[in-house]
Amino acid sequence: MANNFYNTTTTSNNVTNFISNSKFAISVSCLGLSLNLFLFIIITSNRCFHRFTYRLICVCAISDIVTDLMLTANYSFNIYDASNIELGKWFCKIVFFTMSISYGISIMTLCLIAIGHYMTITNSFLSIPPCLRNHGALLSEIFTIAFATSFSYPIFNAVNNYPDKPTFCDFTNIDRSLSIYLIFHAVLFYIIPSFLLIVTYYKITYHMNKFNSSIGYCRAAHKSRKKLIKMLIFITALDVLITWPVFASTVTMAVMQKSQRDLGDIKPVYFTLIMLSLTTTVVISIVNPISILCLDAEIKKGSLEMARKLAKILRIVSIVHLYRRRFRVHRIAPINSWTIVDINGIY
């Protein structure tokens, strides 16, 4: 009986801490949402960004926007603390399913960007048929979306909530098949893409340095490409470093066949580490747009132009508002009534 009381108290404290952390995560996810929307508007509104790399960066921005929306909705739902069990169950399923699709699209799109630059530097595009060369990015992205959606579908069935806490999303019943799936999910969505990105960018830097030292090509012509590749390496390294705690947590749950709540009952520090690892996923949606806006010269230039346009619009709106305000203050009040004076009475 004492153990049951301790477990109940520990679970209640864990859930309370999670709700308090949700308030901070909402503000962070809203910041990431605004930054990714700003990046999306810059890329889509400028014709110079209608290229292979920037189109795929735009796909990553859309993926981060969806992730921010889902995280904001998820944490808001936790704070709201609804009592509808059925609504909470479907909400958990949709949020986790969408987030898995969004992350899968984002990490595989980064792989496509790396492979595209490698094929460009090594002139491997010449061996591809023209029809596939012209529509390769579109076909690759369609395959990426289809694969991420189909492979994430088991999460929709596995995620559930608890009757005493309808807003708490968890893998409530981890059996052997779900454990195997979670391990494969980590392998296909983290280990293989991370290994592919490391090898590809290593080969890219090796070919560029080798080509530069042997032929001595014009550095000015390839300066922008080098900066772009350095930016992509930086963003990829941050994504790999930030997301590894999430997959480490899911693999831990899969190996032990314990849910988040069960691990919290065993040791409260496990629950805290899992919650922190899930919260770090919010940081990706902020790090990516900030890195692109700061490191890419062309996007930085486009963002400054966009900021000037927004400042000009805000200045015009403020001037119009100030003029209308002054017009209201100094306006001559209309005469509402006339006073009739008896002239004969004066004399």
Secondary structure, DSSP 8 states (H G I E B T S, - for coil): -HHHHHHHHHHHHHHHHHHHHHHHHHHHHHHHHHHHHHHHHHHHH-GGG-SHHHHHHHHHHHHHHHHHHHHHHHHHHHHHT---HHHHHHHHHHHHHHHHHHHHHHHHHHHHHHHHHHHHHTTGGGGS-HHHHHHHHHHHHHHHHHHHHHHHHHHHHH-EEETTEEEEEE-----HHHHHHHHHHHIIIIIHHHHHHHHHHHHHHHHHHHHHHHH---TTTTHHHHHHHHHHHHHHHHHHHHHHHHHHHHHHHHHHT--HHHHHHH-HHHHHHHHHHHHTHHHHHHHHHHHHHHH-HHHHHHHHHHHHHHHHHHHHHHHHHHHHHHHHHS------------HHHH-
